[in-house]
Amino acid sequence: MNVEQLTLFDIPAIPFKKQICLSVGEFAKLLASKGLVIGQTRLFNKLRNWKLIDKFNVPYQRYVEAGYFKIINERFTKGGNFPGIYLKILVTPNGQKYIEERLRNEGNGNRS
């Protein structure tokens, strides 16, 4: 099975080193499947409180360089004819491991 063919539901079954980068929302769903019930909004709040991302939800450069996050440009159209670009934040496998461990160590991964 190629990485391109994987769905979110396949991710827990693959070994950690073969995981792919996930959006924060997808990562929140993965955490919920592992027993850490935290939604996308609460996860963003945690990342801001931990000073991993700024108030605009953009990761600080040191965490991008450390390999916790990846930033990509995504295109969108507004009203069908106005092309635009926004930044999409992806959590890398290293970032996924770090955030999950930090949530578990905090002991209240299901609260903000």
Backbone hydrogen bonds in HBPLUS format (Angstrom, degrees):
<---DONOR---> <-ACCEPTOR-->    atom                        ^
c    i                          cat <-CA-CA->   ^        H-A-AA   ^      H-
h    n   atom  resd res      DA  || num        DHA   H-A  angle D-A-AA Bond
n    s   type  num  typ     dist DA aas  dist angle  dist       angle   num
A0005-GLN N   A0002-ASN O   3.01 MM   3  5.32 145.4  2.13 106.2 116.2     1
A0006-LEU N   A0003-VAL O   3.19 MM   3  5.40 162.9  2.22 108.6 113.9     2
A0010-ASP N   A0007-THR O   3.01 MM   3  5.36 150.5  2.10 109.5 118.3     3
A0011-ILE N   A0008-LEU O   3.35 MM   3  5.48 145.8  2.48 100.3 109.1     4
A0013-ALA N   A0010-ASP O   3.05 MM   3  5.59 140.8  2.21 115.4 126.4     5
A0014-ILE N   A0011-ILE O   3.18 MM   3  5.55 153.2  2.25 113.2 120.2     6
A0018-LYS N   A0015-PRO O   3.01 MM   3  5.58 149.8  2.11 116.4 125.4     7
A0019-GLN N   A0016-PHE O   3.12 MM   3  5.40 168.7  2.14 114.7 117.4     8
A0022-LEU N   A0091-VAL O   2.99 MM  69  5.22 158.1  2.04 141.0 142.9     9
A0091-VAL N   A0022-LEU O   2.60 MM  69  5.22 168.0  1.61 160.3 159.9    10
A0027-PHE N   A0023-SER O   2.88 MM   4  6.09 157.3  1.93 152.0 159.0    11
A0028-ALA N   A0024-VAL O   2.92 MM   4  6.12 148.2  2.02 143.6 151.9    12
A0029-LYS N   A0025-GLY O   3.14 MM   4  6.46 149.4  2.24 142.9 150.5    13
A0030-LEU N   A0026-GLU O   2.97 MM   4  6.30 152.1  2.05 145.7 153.7    14
A0031-LEU N   A0027-PHE O   2.88 MM   4  6.16 156.4  1.94 150.1 156.2    15
A0032-ALA N   A0028-ALA O   3.01 MM   4  6.25 150.5  2.10 140.6 148.6    16
A0033-SER N   A0029-LYS O   3.05 MM   4  6.38 146.3  2.16 143.5 152.1    17
A0034-LYS N   A0031-LEU O   2.96 MM   3  5.02 138.3  2.14  97.7 110.4    18
A0036-LEU N   A0031-LEU O   2.92 MM   5  5.14 152.4  2.00 148.9 140.5    19
A0035-GLY N   A0032-ALA O   3.11 MM   3  5.09 163.7  2.14 104.9 108.0    20
A0043-LEU N   A0039-GLY O   2.92 MM   4  6.05 151.4  2.00 147.3 156.2    21
A0044-PHE N   A0040-GLN O   2.92 MM   4  6.16 158.8  1.96 151.1 156.3    22
A0045-ASN N   A0041-THR O   2.98 MM   4  6.28 154.5  2.04 145.3 152.7    23
A0046-LYS N   A0042-ARG O   2.86 MM   4  6.16 154.4  1.93 146.6 153.2    24
A0047-LEU N   A0043-LEU O   2.94 MM   4  6.22 165.9  1.96 154.3 157.5    25
A0048-ARG N   A0044-PHE O   2.96 MM   4  6.22 150.7  2.05 147.6 155.5    26
A0049-ASN N   A0045-ASN O   2.86 MM   4  6.10 161.4  1.90 150.9 156.3    27
A0050-TRP N   A0046-LYS O   2.83 MM   4  6.05 150.9  1.91 154.6 162.8    28
A0052-LEU N   A0047-LEU O   2.90 MM   5  5.25 160.6  1.94 168.1 166.4    29
A0053-ILE N   A0047-LEU O   3.40 MM   6  5.83 150.2  2.49 121.0 120.8    30
A0051-LYS N   A0048-ARG O   2.99 MM   3  4.96 155.0  2.05 103.0 110.5    31
A0060-TYR N   A0052-LEU O   3.08 MM   8  6.08 161.1  2.12 142.9 145.0    32
A0054-ASP N   A0058-VAL O   2.90 MM   4  5.49 159.0  1.94 138.7 142.0    33
A0057-ASN N   A0054-ASP O   2.96 MM   3  5.27 154.4  2.03 120.8 121.0    34
A0063-TYR N   A0060-TYR O   2.99 MM   3  5.67 137.9  2.17 117.8 128.2    35
A0064-VAL N   A0060-TYR O   3.28 MM   4  6.67 143.1  2.43 145.5 155.8    36
A0064-VAL N   A0061-GLN O   3.13 MM   3  5.05 125.6  2.44  95.0 109.4    37
A0065-GLU N   A0061-GLN O   2.88 MM   4  6.13 165.1  1.90 158.7 162.2    38
A0066-ALA N   A0062-ARG O   2.94 MM   4  6.01 133.8  2.16 127.3 139.8    39
A0068-TYR N   A0063-TYR O   2.96 MM   5  5.54 156.1  2.02 175.7 174.9    40
A0067-GLY N   A0064-VAL O   3.05 MM   3  5.21 151.7  2.14 101.6 110.5    41
A0092-THR N   A0068-TYR O   3.05 MM  24  5.38 159.4  2.09 126.8 132.5    42
A0070-LYS N   A0090-LEU O   2.86 MM  20  5.05 151.0  1.94 143.1 147.7    43
A0090-LEU N   A0070-LYS O   2.80 MM  20  5.05 163.7  1.82 163.4 165.7    44
A0072-ILE N   A0088-LYS O   3.00 MM  16  5.28 166.9  2.01 151.5 155.6    45
A0088-LYS N   A0072-ILE O   2.76 MM  16  5.28 169.8  1.77 162.3 164.8    46
A0074-GLU N   A0086-TYR O   2.88 MM  12  5.43 167.8  1.89 162.9 167.1    47
A0086-TYR N   A0074-GLU O   2.90 MM  12  5.43 157.1  1.96 153.7 161.3    48
A0076-PHE N   A0084-GLY O   2.92 MM   8  5.26 148.8  2.02 138.2 140.4    49
A0084-GLY N   A0076-PHE O   2.77 MM   8  5.26 149.6  1.86 159.6 161.0    50
A0078-LYS N   A0082-PHE O   3.01 MM   4  5.01 154.9  2.07 125.0 132.2    51
A0096-GLN N   A0092-THR O   2.77 MM   4  6.05 155.1  1.83 157.8 166.1    52
A0097-LYS N   A0093-PRO O   3.04 MM   4  6.22 160.3  2.08 146.9 150.9    53
A0098-TYR N   A0094-ASN O   3.00 MM   4  6.22 163.9  2.03 148.0 152.7    54
A0099-ILE N   A0095-GLY O   2.86 MM   4  5.97 172.4  1.87 155.5 157.5    55
A0100-GLU N   A0096-GLN O   2.96 MM   4  5.99 163.6  1.99 146.8 152.1    56
A0101-GLU N   A0097-LYS O   2.96 MM   4  6.08 165.2  1.99 150.0 154.4    57
A0102-ARG N   A0098-TYR O   2.95 MM   4  6.12 156.1  2.01 146.4 153.6    58
A0103-LEU N   A0099-ILE O   2.89 MM   4  6.10 157.0  1.94 150.8 156.8    59
A0104-ARG N   A0100-GLU O   2.95 MM   4  6.19 162.1  1.99 151.2 156.1    60
A0105-ASN N   A0101-GLU O   2.84 MM   4  6.02 157.2  1.89 149.3 155.8    61
A0106-GLU N   A0102-ARG O   2.94 MM   4  6.04 142.8  2.09 140.0 149.9    62
A0107-GLY N   A0103-LEU O   3.24 MM   4  6.55 133.0  2.47 137.1 148.2    63
A0107-GLY N   A0104-ARG O   3.14 MM   3  5.19 133.9  2.36  94.8 107.2    64
A0111-ARG N   A0108-ASN O   3.11 MM   3  5.59 157.8  2.16 123.7 122.6    65
